[in-house]
Structure formats: structure tokens, C-alpha cells
Amino acid sequence: MCSTPSHGEPGSVVLLRDAEVRRGHGMRATAHDVSLVDALSAAELTGRAPHRFALAGMVPASLACGVGLSPTVQGRLPKLVRLACDVLRSWGVPARDG
């Protein structure tokens, strides 16, 4: 899971699949995003890329450093977890929402 700063209002749950993530989806807001896209590109070059890929995230209210989750994110977290579990189950991977 990740935070996605440009896909809607704070607290919006976002799901990016396969090519949306592999092409970098125009977001370079965090260090881990760059390395994820780079790692997927390198895996493709070596023929070891996953056949499918999904990235579940939530639009943050702020990317400022801090401790803990905002009330908005805290309240929407169960929806994000359900979405991630639904994706896993659709791939035949057992997943429990809680």
C-alpha cells in the first residue's frame, strides 16, 4: 500500500493496476515510488516481471512528516484493506479483511 497524492480528495482510496504502475503514472512524490517503478522496469528487462501487479493506496491530506495517521486516513483504512484483500482474492490468494 502507498499514499497517492494526486488521485482525488484526501481519504480517497485508489487502485492502480499493471501498466498504470509500470509506466510510473506520472507520480514521483516519494522516494519509494521511484524505486518501485525502477524495480518493475528492471524486472521487465530481465524477463522476471510479475504477470500482474496492483498498488492500493490512499490520497493523503498532507505529505508532511508526522507521527500517526490523520483522522481521515484512519477512518478510511478499513476500506483500503478491503480493496487490497479483494484484489488478492481475485487472484486466488487467500486474504482476510481484518
FENFENMO-V399797 format. One line per field, one symbol per residue. phi: phi as a letter, one per 40 degrees, with the letter a starting at -180 (. if undefined). burial: + if it has 9 or more other C-alpha atoms within 8 Angstrom, else -. A space follows every 50 residues. Layout:
phi: ???
burial: ???
//
This chain:
phi: .acbcbbhcdgccbbbbfcccccgfgbbcbccccccccccccccccgbcc caaabcabcccabccabgbcdccdccddcccdcccccdcccgccabcb
burial: ---++----+++++++++-+++-+--------++--+--++-++----+- ---++++++++----------++--+---++++++++++---------
//
